[in-house]
Amino acid sequence: MIQAPVWALDFRGSLGVEARYFMYDNEVQPSLFVEPEWYWQNEQSNSSITFKPFARWDETDQERSHQ
């Protein structure tokens, strides 16, 4: 009997738009973010890897932007 390897691979994540409003300046600062997540588990279920990067682009505040 031949058995195929059994393992789990899962992909999910978040993608969104955020806005900050500063009353003093009467200014809105929009930003975009993405946060994918990959999960892998081996066939014995004793090892797994989760990879979850995060990136944000902020139109006004370059210190909030990161990749």
N, C-alpha and C positions, 0 to 999 in steps of 0.2 A: 504494500500500500504506500502510495506517495502522498506526503502531506505538504501542502503549501505553507510557507512561513506566515505566521499570524503576527501582525503588528498594527499599531494605531497611528494614524496621521490625521491631524485636525488642523484646520485653518479657520481663523475668525479674526475679528478686529473692529476698530472704530474709525470713523471718518466724520469730521464735523467742522462746523463754523462757530466761532465764538466772537462776541463783541464786548468791549469794555467801554463804559461811558464815564467821562470825567466831567463832573458838574462845573468845576472851577474854570476849565478851559472850554466848556461846551463842545467837547470833542468825542467822537466815537472812533475806537480803534478796532477794526475787524482783524481776525486771524483765522487761519485754516490749520487743522491738524489731522494727522493720520497715525494710527497705532495698530498695525497688523500683529497677529500672533500665530506662530506655528508651533505645534506640539507633536512630538513623536515619542512612541513608546515601543520597546522591543517586544519580541514574542514571549519572553519569560516574565514580562511585566516587572523586571527588577531594575530597569534603566529607562530613563526618559530625558528628553531635551525639550525645553521651552525657549523659544526665541521671540522676543517682544520688543522690537525697536519703536522709537517714537520720533516724530518730526513735526515741527510747527513752523509756519510762516506767518509773521506779523508784519502788516503793511507799514506801520509807523515805528515800532519799537524793535530795533535790530537785536537787542539783547534777549528778547523773547524768542526770536527766530533761531532754530537749531535743527540740524539734520543729522 
